[in-house]
């Protein structure tokens, strides 16, 4: 039992994949570029903010140390709350500590302010008094990184990337809309055939391969329509479409070009391929009577014209025109032979 037509159209996915491969790669490249750009901006802004805060903390520490040294009595550290105003540090979100390092070791003694061990990566400035190893340390009341800024930049980057992803999906959907099927026959439409042929020609030019276009026109479709009605005529078109799909490879492209005209695009053939046997097989498949209903057995025949890139043309218009002309030449020969 023969496979039904809808199950046989496995070329839909492969064709769409081939036609949109370059577009998809381009979209992925742009997406990755945007991710890198926004990541770089976020990192730059984040670390720029850290550098700014550290520079501010260092300047404040130097100012405070100068005040401490100027207001000290006899080179001794006297208590600061009355003589030195340290409120500028706390209002800017910093905490501070005055500590002594014991004998150049890692042992620290907090003298004034926050416990030195609580400070996160502090900025330390030496206090030049008679007491040795005395330091003033400043650190943020939390982290050097501005968490709010990181969240804002991260959220903005995520929203922009999501917006780009949505636009990309819409773009791919729009491109996919070029790949449409004829509702009656299940074949591609004329617009899709032209679009596909353009892509195949580009591929053939880059890879030094061949593309062939087979143009097919039914010889007696008008008589079938006139004698049996449009419903039987539609059945005849569907029968031709089914026979064409069963006679070519899944990767080849078949389209209903309009009315009773069909087109086949043979893809990926090597230069010098002979299509004569393929064309003869198509003629033999089509020129067989078909049962179109329980009481109608109609003779179906078709004329076939072939054009091959690059022998018969280098663009879509030239190839279709050549194949059309060859098809009409065969139709005339068949009329004279009767």
C-alpha positions in Angstrom: 0.0 0.0 0.0 1.4 3.4 -1.0 2.2 6.0 1.6 -0.3 8.8 1.8 0.6 12.2 0.5 0.7 14.2 3.7 3.1 11.6 5.3 5.4 11.8 2.3 6.1 15.6 2.5 9.2 15.2 4.6 11.0 17.8 2.5 9.0 20.7 4.3 11.4 20.8 7.3 14.6 20.2 5.4 13.7 22.9 2.8 12.8 25.4 5.5 16.0 24.6 7.3 18.1 25.1 4.2 16.4 28.3 3.1 16.7 30.0 6.6 20.1 28.6 7.6 22.0 31.9 6.9 19.3 34.0 8.5 19.3 31.9 11.6 23.1 32.0 12.0 23.0 35.8 11.5 20.3 36.1 14.2 22.3 34.0 16.7 25.4 36.0 16.0 23.6 39.3 16.7 22.1 37.8 19.8 25.5 36.7 21.2 26.9 40.1 20.3 24.2 41.8 22.2 24.7 39.6 25.2 28.4 40.4 25.2 27.8 44.1 24.8 25.3 44.3 27.6 27.4 42.1 29.8 30.4 44.3 29.1 28.4 47.4 29.9 27.1 46.0 33.1 30.6 44.9 34.2 32.1 48.2 33.2 29.5 50.2 35.1 29.7 47.9 38.1 33.5 48.1 38.4 33.4 51.7 37.5 31.1 52.3 40.4 33.4 50.3 42.7 36.5 52.3 41.6 34.6 55.6 42.2 33.6 54.5 45.7 37.1 53.3 46.6 38.5 56.6 45.4 35.9 58.5 47.4 36.7 56.4 50.5 40.4 57.0 50.1 39.9 60.8 49.8 37.7 60.8 52.8 40.2 58.7 54.8 43.0 61.1 53.9 40.9 64.1 54.9 40.0 62.4 58.2 43.6 61.4 58.9 44.8 65.0 58.3 42.1 66.2 60.7 43.2 63.7 63.3 46.9 64.6 62.9 46.1 68.3 63.1 43.9 68.0 66.2 46.1 65.5 68.1 47.8 66.7 71.3 51.5 66.2 71.6 51.5 63.6 68.9 49.1 61.5 70.9 45.8 60.2 69.7 43.2 62.2 71.7 39.5 61.5 71.5 38.0 62.6 68.4 34.3 63.1 68.9 34.9 66.7 70.0 37.8 67.6 67.7 37.2 65.6 64.5 34.0 65.4 62.6 33.6 61.9 61.1 29.9 62.2 60.2 30.8 62.7 56.5 31.8 59.0 56.4 28.6 57.7 57.9 26.3 59.9 55.8 27.9 58.5 52.7 27.4 54.9 53.8 30.9 54.1 55.2 32.1 52.8 58.5 35.5 53.4 59.9 38.0 52.0 62.4 41.1 53.4 64.0 43.3 50.4 64.8 46.9 49.5 65.8 48.9 46.7 64.1 51.0 44.9 66.7 54.6 44.5 65.8 54.1 44.1 62.0 52.0 41.0 62.6 48.5 40.1 61.5 47.2 41.0 65.0 45.0 44.1 65.0 43.7 46.1 68.0 40.7 48.3 67.4 41.1 51.6 69.2 38.1 53.6 68.0 35.1 53.0 65.8 33.9 49.8 64.3 35.8 46.6 65.0 38.4 46.4 62.3 37.6 42.7 61.6 34.1 43.7 60.5 35.3 45.9 57.7 35.1 44.5 54.2 38.2 45.1 52.1 38.9 48.5 53.8 41.0 51.4 52.5 43.7 52.0 55.1 45.7 55.2 55.6 48.6 55.4 58.1 48.2 58.0 60.9 51.6 59.7 61.5 51.7 60.2 65.2 54.2 59.2 67.8 52.4 55.9 68.3 53.6 53.4 65.8 51.6 51.3 63.4 48.4 53.3 63.8 46.0 53.3 60.9 42.6 54.7 59.9 40.5 52.3 57.9 37.3 53.0 55.8 35.0 50.5 54.3 31.4 50.5 53.0 28.6 49.5 55.3 28.0 46.4 53.2 29.8 45.9 49.9 31.8 48.0 47.5 29.5 46.9 44.7 26.3 49.0 44.4 23.8 46.2 44.5 21.0 48.5 43.3 23.0 49.4 40.2 23.8 45.8 39.5 20.1 44.9 39.7 19.0 47.8 37.5 21.7 47.0 34.8 21.0 43.3 35.0 17.2 43.8 34.7 17.7 46.2 31.8 20.0 43.9 30.0 17.6 41.0 30.5 14.6 43.0 29.3 16.5 44.1 26.2 17.7 40.6 25.4 14.1 39.3 25.9 12.8 42.0 23.6 15.4 41.0 21.0 14.5 37.4 21.3 10.8 38.2 20.7 11.7 40.3 17.7 13.9 37.4 16.4 11.0 35.0 16.7 8.7 37.4 14.9 11.4 37.8 12.2 11.7 34.0 11.8 7.9 33.7 11.7 7.8 36.3 9.0 10.5 34.5 7.0 8.6 31.3 7.5 5.5 32.9 6.1 7.2 32.8 2.7 7.0 29.0 2.9 3.4 28.4 2.2 1.4 25.4 0.9 -1.3 25.3 -1.7 -4.5 24.3 0.1 -5.8 22.1 -2.7 -2.7 20.0 -3.6 -0.6 20.4 -0.5 2.3 21.5 -2.7 4.3 24.8 -2.3 2.8 27.9 -3.9 4.3 29.9 -6.7 5.7 32.5 -4.4 7.5 29.9 -2.4 8.9 28.2 -5.5 10.4 31.5 -6.7 11.8 32.2 -3.2 13.2 28.7 -3.0 14.7 28.9 -6.4 16.5 32.1 -5.6 18.1 30.4 -2.5 19.0 27.3 -4.4 20.7 29.4 -7.1 22.7 31.2 -4.5 23.7 27.9 -3.0 24.6 26.4 -6.4 26.8 29.4 -7.3 28.7 29.2 -4.1 29.2 25.4 -4.2 29.6 24.9 -8.0 26.6 22.6 -8.2 23.6 22.4 -10.5 19.9 23.3 -10.2 17.3 22.2 -12.6 13.8 23.5 -13.1 11.1 21.3 -14.5 7.9 23.1 -15.8 4.8 21.0 -16.2 1.5 21.8 -17.7 -1.6 19.5 -18.0 -2.7 19.0 -21.6 -6.3 18.2 -21.1 -7.3 20.0 -17.9 -9.8 22.3 -19.6 -11.6 19.3 -21.1 -11.8 17.5 -17.7 -13.2 20.7 -16.1 -15.7 21.2 -19.0 -16.9 17.6 -19.1 -17.0 16.7 -15.5 -17.0 20.0 -13.5 -14.7 21.8 -11.2 -14.8 19.2 -8.4 -13.4 16.5 -10.7 -11.0 19.1 -12.0 -9.7 19.6 -8.5 -9.4 15.9 -8.0 -7.3 15.8 -11.2 -5.0 18.5 -9.9 -4.6 16.6 -6.6 -3.9 13.3 -8.4 -1.2 15.0 -10.5 0.3 16.5 -7.3 0.4 13.1 -5.6 2.0 11.5 -8.6 4.7 14.2 -8.7 5.5 13.8 -5.1 5.9 10.0 -5.5 8.2 10.4 -8.5 10.9 12.8 -7.0 13.3 12.8 -4.1 12.0 14.2 -0.7 14.6 17.0 -0.9 13.3 18.3 -4.3 10.8 21.1 -4.3 7.4 20.8 -6.0 5.0 23.7 -6.3 1.7 24.5 -8.0 2.7 27.4 -10.2 -0.9 28.4 -11.0 -4.0 26.8 -12.5 -2.9 23.5 -14.0 0.9 24.4 -14.0 3.4 22.8 -11.8 7.1 23.3 -11.2 9.8 21.0 -9.8 13.2 22.3 -8.5 15.8 19.6 -8.4 18.3 20.5 -5.7 21.9 19.7 -5.0 22.9 17.9 -8.1 26.5 17.8 -9.3 27.5 19.7 -12.4 27.0 17.6 -15.5 24.0 15.6 -14.2 21.8 14.3 -16.9 18.1 14.9 -16.2 16.6 13.1 -19.2 15.8 9.9 -17.4 14.1 11.9 -14.5 12.0 13.9 -17.0 11.0 10.7 -18.8 10.0 9.1 -15.5 7.8 12.2 -14.7 6.1 12.0 -18.1 5.5 8.3 -17.7 4.0 8.8 -14.2 1.7 11.6 -15.4 0.5 10.2 -18.7 -1.6 7.4 -17.1 -5.4 7.4 -16.8 -6.6 8.2 -13.3 -9.8 7.4 -11.5 -11.1 10.8 -10.3 -14.3 9.5 -8.8 -16.3 6.3 -8.6 -17.7 6.9 -12.1 -15.0 9.0 -13.8 -11.8 7.5 -15.3 -10.0 10.3 -17.1 -7.0 10.4 -19.3 -4.3 12.6 -17.8 -1.4 13.9 -19.8 1.1 16.7 -19.3 3.9 18.5 -21.2 7.2 18.9 -19.5 10.0 21.5 -20.1 13.4 21.5 -18.4 15.9 24.2 -17.7 19.3 23.7 -16.0 21.5 26.2 -14.2 24.0 27.3 -15.5 23.5 26.0 -19.0 20.1 27.6 -19.7 20.1 30.6 -17.5 21.7 32.3 -14.4 18.7 33.7 -12.7 15.2 32.7 -11.7 13.5 34.6 -14.6 15.7 33.1 -17.2 15.4 29.5 -16.0 11.6 29.7 -15.6 11.2 31.3 -19.1 13.5 28.7 -20.7 11.6 25.8 -19.0 8.2 27.3 -20.0 9.4 27.7 -23.6 10.6 24.1 -23.7 7.3 22.9 -22.2 5.2 24.8 -24.9 7.5 23.4 -27.6 6.7 19.9 -26.4 3.0 20.7 -26.3 3.2 21.9 -29.9 5.0 18.7 -31.0 2.3 16.6 -29.3 -0.4 18.5 -31.1 1.3 17.9 -34.5 1.8 14.3 -33.8 -1.9 13.6 -33.4 
